[in-house]
Amino acid sequence: MSGRFPILYLAEADPEEAVLSSGVLAHLVETIGHATFTVVGSPSSAPLFADTPRLNRLIVLEKEGALDWIGLWNQVRKTRWGLVVDMRGCGIAKKLTRQKRAERGETEPGLHAVETAAAVLHLDEVPAPKLFISEETQAVADALIKPDERPILAVGPGVEWMGKRWPAERFAKVATPLLADDGPLAGGRLMIVGEEIERDSAHTIRFAVPRARVIELQGKLTPLQTAAALKHAKLYLGNDSIWTQLAVAAGVPSVAVFGPSDETARGPWRGASIRGPRTLDEFKALDPRLNQAIQHMMDLPYERVLKAARKLLADQSA
């Protein structure tokens, strides 16, 4: 198409990493008005970008074997790209015909993942994570939420490894006073997001408010639809997980709990990261590979998380 500037964007295979870097793609969409986009992702990360404006093509790289990369090469090699952005650091940008390229290199210690992503494009200002939501995607979420004037507290209690899971009853202890009649979200509703498999872990949280005020979304929405649902939330509480990053990308003030993971690199951008008395190195001394079936998060009291949540809500009001 005449006058168009084709951009090839290779997103990370891990969906959480892809969301953390999503501000880079959003920056390109919003600053290069004549650009069109081809986005490459894994089966779990590619759908996050399905609603990107001026999306020419969404390519799913099923696996990362030699034949898969050859297949991708055959799909993109004939285009003369205006820009190739490689967030995987796979080296394909060097081999394609393009005007410019930007590739992820060595990660600079001490940087947040969002800052690391911005450094790929050498941006002066760091763009916050952002996923584009179409009217159709938003409508699917809204049909389940039935938005009204009541505030919504969103909670994402699920996480892929039990070592990073904060007890559900502590999420409930934070949610209950926030949604109480004298709380900052008085009369509000409780939205629970996550996978279907995580429903049992959220059982205690449902009792924070009367059943009629609970919006149960676990297993009912795709991650992108979940981001659309989260746009209605006044505040989000969660673990170090994909659900927390989706809340951030939806623009929701977020509080996340941390233990055996690095909040300096993965904490909710512009939100609050709360950890217990132990450092990440102390967790590694006990669990060097951070993969044992140990409930590491038991020493983080709910009072610290509640205090951070109240502060974020007060800052919004101010």
C-alpha positions in Angstrom: 0.0 0.0 0.0 1.5 3.3 -1.1 2.8 5.6 1.7 2.6 2.8 4.3 5.5 2.0 6.7 5.5 -1.8 7.4 6.7 -2.8 10.9 7.5 -6.3 11.9 7.2 -6.8 15.7 8.5 -10.1 17.2 6.9 -10.4 20.6 8.2 -12.6 23.4 6.9 -16.2 23.6 6.0 -15.9 27.2 2.8 -13.9 27.5 3.7 -12.2 30.7 7.0 -10.9 29.2 5.1 -9.8 26.1 2.7 -7.7 28.2 5.6 -6.1 30.1 7.1 -5.1 26.7 3.7 -4.1 25.2 4.3 -0.4 25.7 6.9 -0.5 22.9 4.4 -1.6 20.3 1.8 0.8 21.6 4.3 3.6 21.3 4.9 2.7 17.6 1.2 2.5 16.9 0.6 5.9 18.5 3.6 7.8 17.1 3.9 6.4 13.5 0.4 7.0 12.1 1.2 5.6 8.6 2.7 2.4 9.9 1.1 -1.0 9.4 2.0 -3.9 11.7 2.8 -7.6 11.4 3.1 -9.2 14.8 4.7 -12.5 15.6 4.1 -14.3 18.8 3.6 -17.7 20.4 0.2 -19.5 20.7 -0.1 -17.8 24.1 1.4 -14.3 23.4 0.1 -13.6 19.9 -3.6 -13.3 20.8 -2.7 -10.5 23.2 -2.0 -8.3 20.1 -5.1 -9.3 18.1 -6.7 -5.9 18.4 -3.7 -3.8 17.5 -4.7 -0.9 15.2 -3.6 -1.2 11.6 -2.7 -4.8 12.1 -1.9 -6.3 8.8 -1.1 -9.8 10.0 -0.8 -11.8 13.2 1.6 -14.7 12.9 1.6 -17.6 15.4 5.0 -19.3 15.8 3.8 -22.6 17.2 7.3 -23.8 18.3 10.8 -22.6 18.1 12.6 -25.4 16.2 14.6 -24.9 13.1 11.7 -25.7 10.8 9.5 -23.2 12.6 12.0 -20.4 12.1 12.4 -21.3 8.4 8.6 -21.2 8.0 8.5 -17.8 9.6 11.4 -16.6 7.4 9.5 -17.7 4.3 6.5 -15.6 5.4 8.3 -12.4 6.1 11.4 -12.3 3.8 9.7 -10.9 0.7 8.6 -7.6 2.4 10.9 -4.6 2.6 10.3 -3.6 6.1 10.4 -0.1 7.4 11.3 -1.3 10.9 11.9 -4.7 12.4 11.6 -4.9 16.2 12.9 -8.1 17.7 11.9 -8.4 21.4 13.2 -12.0 21.5 16.7 -11.2 20.4 16.6 -14.0 17.9 18.7 -12.3 15.2 16.2 -12.5 12.4 16.2 -8.7 11.9 19.8 -8.8 10.6 18.8 -11.1 7.8 15.7 -9.2 6.5 15.5 -6.4 4.1 14.6 -3.4 6.2 15.3 0.3 6.7 15.9 0.1 10.5 16.1 -2.6 13.1 15.9 -2.8 16.9 16.8 -5.9 18.8 16.8 -6.9 22.4 20.4 -7.4 23.6 21.9 -8.1 27.0 19.7 -7.0 29.9 21.2 -4.2 31.9 21.1 -5.2 35.7 18.8 -3.2 37.9 16.4 -2.2 35.1 12.7 -2.9 35.3 11.5 -5.1 32.4 9.4 -2.2 31.1 12.6 0.0 31.0 14.5 -2.8 29.3 11.9 -3.0 26.6 12.0 0.8 26.1 15.8 0.6 25.8 15.4 -1.6 22.7 14.1 1.4 20.8 16.4 3.8 22.7 13.3 5.8 23.9 13.9 8.8 26.2 10.5 8.3 27.9 9.5 4.8 29.0 6.0 3.9 27.7 3.8 2.0 30.2 2.5 -1.5 29.2 -0.6 -1.2 27.1 -2.8 -3.6 25.2 -5.3 -2.4 22.6 -8.9 -3.4 23.1 -11.4 -3.5 20.3 -15.1 -2.6 20.8 -15.9 -6.3 20.1 -13.5 -7.5 22.8 -14.7 -4.9 25.3 -18.3 -6.0 24.6 -17.6 -9.6 25.5 -16.2 -8.5 28.9 -18.9 -6.0 29.5 -21.6 -8.7 28.9 -20.3 -10.5 32.0 -19.6 -7.5 34.2 -22.7 -5.5 33.4 -20.9 -2.2 34.4 -22.7 0.2 36.7 -21.7 3.1 39.0 -20.3 0.8 41.7 -16.5 0.7 42.1 -14.8 -2.7 41.4 -11.9 -4.3 43.2 -10.2 -6.8 41.0 -8.2 -9.7 42.5 -6.0 -12.2 40.6 -5.1 -14.9 43.1 -3.8 -17.4 40.7 -0.1 -18.0 39.8 1.7 -20.8 38.0 3.9 -21.9 40.9 2.8 -22.4 44.4 6.0 -20.8 45.7 4.7 -17.4 44.5 1.1 -17.9 45.7 -0.1 -15.7 48.6 -2.8 -17.4 50.7 -6.3 -16.7 49.4 -7.5 -15.9 52.9 -5.1 -13.0 53.1 -6.4 -11.5 49.8 -9.8 -11.8 51.5 -8.6 -10.0 54.6 -7.4 -7.1 52.3 -10.6 -7.1 50.2 -13.1 -7.1 53.1 -12.2 -3.8 54.7 -11.7 -2.1 51.3 -15.3 -3.1 50.3 -16.9 -2.6 53.7 -19.5 0.1 54.3 -16.8 2.3 55.8 -14.1 1.4 53.3 -12.7 3.4 50.4 -14.7 1.1 47.9 -17.9 1.0 50.0 -20.7 -0.8 48.2 -18.3 -1.9 45.5 -18.1 -5.2 43.7 -15.4 -7.9 43.8 -14.0 -9.1 40.5 -11.9 -12.3 40.5 -9.8 -13.0 37.4 -7.7 -16.0 36.3 -7.9 -19.5 34.8 -10.6 -22.0 35.5 -8.1 -24.3 37.2 -7.6 -21.5 39.8 -11.2 -21.3 41.0 -10.7 -23.5 44.0 -7.8 -21.3 45.2 -10.2 -18.2 45.2 -12.9 -19.9 47.2 -12.1 -17.9 50.4 -11.9 -14.6 48.6 -15.5 -14.9 47.4 -16.7 -14.5 51.0 -15.3 -11.0 51.3 -18.6 -9.6 50.1 -22.2 -10.9 49.6 -22.5 -13.3 46.6 -24.5 -10.8 44.6 -21.5 -8.4 44.6 -19.0 -11.0 43.2 -18.1 -11.0 39.5 -16.6 -14.4 38.9 -14.5 -14.4 35.7 -12.0 -17.2 36.2 -12.0 -19.4 33.1 -14.6 -17.3 31.3 -12.4 -14.9 29.4 -9.3 -15.0 27.3 -6.3 -12.9 28.6 -7.1 -10.1 26.2 -10.8 -10.1 27.2 -9.6 -10.1 30.9 -7.6 -7.0 30.2 -10.8 -5.4 28.8 -12.7 -6.4 32.0 -10.0 -5.0 34.2 -10.4 -1.6 32.6 -13.4 -1.2 34.9 -11.5 -1.8 38.1 -10.7 0.9 40.6 -7.9 -1.2 42.1 -6.2 -4.5 41.5 -4.6 -7.0 43.9 -2.5 -10.0 42.8 0.6 -12.1 42.9 3.6 -11.9 40.6 1.6 -13.2 37.6 0.3 -12.6 34.1 -3.0 -11.3 35.7 -1.1 -8.5 37.4 0.6 -7.4 34.2 -2.7 -7.5 32.4 -4.1 -5.1 35.0 -1.2 -2.8 34.6 -1.7 -2.9 30.8 -5.3 -2.0 31.3 -4.3 1.1 33.3 -5.5 -0.1 36.7 -3.6 1.0 39.9 -2.1 -2.3 41.1 -0.7 -3.8 44.2 1.3 -7.1 43.8 2.8 -9.3 46.5 6.3 -10.7 46.0 8.6 -13.2 47.7 10.7 -15.6 45.6 10.8 -13.3 42.6 12.2 -9.9 41.7 9.9 -7.0 42.2 12.5 -4.5 40.9 12.3 -6.1 37.5 8.7 -7.3 37.4 6.7 -5.3 39.9 3.5 -3.6 38.6 4.7 -0.5 36.7 3.8 2.7 38.6 2.1 0.5 41.1 3.1 -1.0 44.5 5.2 -4.1 45.1 5.0 -5.5 48.6 7.2 -8.2 50.0 7.7 -9.9 53.4 10.8 -9.8 55.5 13.0 -12.1 53.3 15.0 -10.9 50.3 15.1 -12.7 47.0 18.6 -13.9 47.8 17.3 -15.5 51.0 14.7 -17.4 49.1 17.3 -18.6 46.6 19.4 -19.9 49.5 16.6 -22.1 50.5 15.3 -22.9 47.0 18.2 -22.3 44.5 16.2 -23.0 41.4 13.0 -21.4 42.7 11.0 -24.4 41.7 10.3 -26.5 44.8 6.9 -27.2 46.2 7.3 -24.8 49.1 4.8 -22.1 50.2 7.3 -19.3 50.3 4.7 -16.5 50.8 3.5 -17.3 54.3 5.5 -14.6 56.0 3.9 -11.7 54.2 1.2 -10.2 56.5 -2.0 -8.9 55.0 -1.7 -5.6 56.9 1.1 -4.4 54.7 -0.8 -5.1 51.5 -3.9 -3.4 52.9 -1.9 -0.3 53.8 -0.5 -0.1 50.2 -3.9 -0.6 48.7 -5.4 2.2 50.8 -2.6 4.5 49.8 -3.1 3.9 46.1 -6.8 4.6 46.4 -6.1 7.8 48.4 -3.6 8.9 45.8 -6.3 8.4 43.1 -8.8 10.5 45.1 -6.2 13.3 45.6 
